[in-house]
Amino acid sequence: MMIMREDIKKLITKLDDDNLDENDIKLINNLMFSFPSFSSFCEKVDLVLVLGSSSIKRIEKAVEIALQYQVPILISGGNYLKKEDLYEYEKYYIYSICHGLKKEDIILEKDSTNTLENITNSFNIIKDNYTNIAIVSSSQHLLRVKLMLTKMGLVNKYNFSFVASYAKLVPKDNWDKEKRAKEIIRGELERIINYNLI
C-alpha cells in the first residue's frame, strides 16, 4: 500500500482533534493492523529477531516461531525496565529459557534503546549469517520498522517476514475507542514523519 507523507500528517491532525472518520480508521487498520500474527505464512525462517519492549507479547510470539522453525532468536533491547528491575534483554532471555529455548539458540543485543539502534545493532550481528528473518514487534510498531529497513536498504539484502504481536494497550479490533491506543498510534505516525521515513 502506497502512503504519502501528507496522508500521515492528516491522520495525525485528525487524531489530535479526535475526528477520525470511517475511511481514516480503515486506513490506519491497513497500515498498522494488517501484519500477520502467526508465522505459518513464512516459507523459510533462519532467524527470529524480536525488538525489545516491556510487553511480554512480543517474546511469546518470537519464541513460538523459533520453536516452530527450530531457529535461533536474536533479542534486541537494552532499556531498563524499572518496574521489573530488569533490562529488556534480560526479561526476554528469562522467558525464552523458561519456554523451551536453549542458551546456545539465543543471541543477545544489549545496547539498543530505540528502534534505529535495535535495527542497526542487530544487523551488525546478523551480517551475512542469516537471510530469512522473521521480525517480531507490536502491530502498531511494524510499519515504522518496515519503513526504516527500507530506508536503510536492508529490504534488498534480506528476506523479511513481519509478525505482529498484539498488545493489550492497542487492541486490534477497537483501538479507535481507546484514548491510550490512539495516543500510541499517533506517536507512531509522528515518528514516521519526524524520522523522514516517507
Secondary structure, 3 states (H helix, E strand, C coil): CCCCHHHHHHHHHHHHCCCCCHHHHHHHHHHHCCCCCCHHHCCCCCEEEEECCCCHHHHHHHHHHHHHHCCCEEEECCCEECCCCEEHHHHHHHHHHHCCCCHHHEEEECCCCCHHHHHHHHHHHHCCCCCEEEEEEEHHHHHHHHHHHHHCCHHHCCEEEEEEECCCCCCCCCHHHCHHHHHHHHHHHHHHHHCCCC
